[in-house]
Amino acid sequence: MNKLVSVKDAINHIKDGMTIMIGGFLGVGTPESLVDALIEKGVKDLTIICNDTAFPEVGIGKLIVKKMVKKVITSHIGTNPETGRQYNEKELEVELVPQGTLAERIRCMGAGLGGFLTPTGIGTIVEEGKEKITVEGRKYILELPLKADVALIKGEKIDKKGNIYYDKAARNFNPLMAMAADVVIAEAEEIVETGEIDPNDVMTPGIFIDMIVKGDK
């Protein structure tokens, strides 16, 4: 199956109200071309799962500014004042999740696990409304997996089968998200022939990738 598609064709799979995972850490490793295409399409009422909402003019932050997001599940919003403003004005729902917990909830979905136990958040607002379990005298929160309809990720090099190499810290949440969505769209800085990426350098196997686009950012 040919996985190479245009950015426009890839984004056509995203509809109003969907839950979208978007890779990146403060914009590093974020698929900017796919984000811009989302803005151009004008989808709305999205739930975004991400590490952070970046900056108003970068990556996920642009979706926030355009008011295309109804809810964000993230580890922090401090670098984007517009996220905080919309939250305070009740224009946007924000679910703050400790960063390690966020990563593990995503990983659980990809690994087929029903959740995991963590002491992080015990005695804080993080535990509110969640099941607590005591193991050998210590309390834990049961954290449940996070799943998305679509994941938008970015790789440095992607071959035509979808095998991905990420550049240094741009790897961040991208490999986890590639395993936790029904449809995975990968944006490549460079598309290479199958076999050009050393197998030892493949960080996400192509089996997880449904579509590949060439980024222009």
Salt bridges, closest charged atoms under 4 A:
ASP16 OD2 - LYS44 NZ 2.77
GLU32 OE1 - LYS62 NZ 3.02
ASP36 OD1 - LYS62 NZ 2.62
ASP36 OD2 - LYS217 NZ 2.89
GLU82 OE2 - ARG85 NH2 2.90
GLU91 OE1 - LYS67 NZ 3.47
GLU91 OE1 - ARG85 NH2 2.92
GLU93 OE2 - LYS71 NZ 3.70
GLU95 OE1 - LYS71 NZ 3.34
GLU95 OE2 - ARG105 NH1 3.31
GLU104 OE2 - ARG107 NH2 2.85
GLU143 OE2 - LYS130 NZ 2.96
ASP167 OD1 - LYS168 NZ 3.11
ASP182 OD1 - LYS147 NZ 3.18
GLU189 OE2 - LYS154 NZ 3.28
GLU193 OE2 - LYS160 NZ 2.71
